Amino acid sequence: MSGISNYEPYAPNAQGFTEVLIDLKTTMAGRTVYSVAGFQAPAFEDVTQGEALYSRASDGYVGRAVANDTEDKANVVGFAQTAKLAGELVRVVIVGVLPTSGLSPGEIYYLSAGGAGAITTTPPSTAGHYVVRVGEAASAAELIIQLEPPVKLR
């Protein structure tokens, strides 16, 4: 098929890699990417859009995470993309930008010990609670998801 150059592979060298990055930048320019990656799992309780979730070790069902209970409940696996009732499949966003509201731009957010599923700019400081970094506010309405494992305070 002479004259057609679409879909030809890039050269397997530095120049080819550079061309891939330029093409990627060109196609993504000016676009905010929301909720890039995630998975679906059944919820064992009602969840609201944007709540931090954990996956129950016993069966893989998801529910609202909290920093003042067990390590299992403090291990944030992602955020609920939409509100769902107990027993329904919920999409859990694990990487990307989460649309939300009421954030302080530039602030780091942690799992809250004050309410299940909530996040806060103030990490827990009580012995026995878990510090879990979940992301950084890009703006008042966007959280960049940056999940980290829980660290128990002593």
Secondary structure, DSSP 8 states (H G I E B T S, - for coil): -TT--TT----SSHHHHHHHHHHHHHHHTT---B--EEEEEEBSS-B-TT-EEEE-TTT--EEE--TTS-HHHH-EEEEESS-B-TTSEEEEEEEEEEE-SS--TT-EEEE-SSSTT-EESS---STT-EE-EEEEEEETTEEEE-----EE--
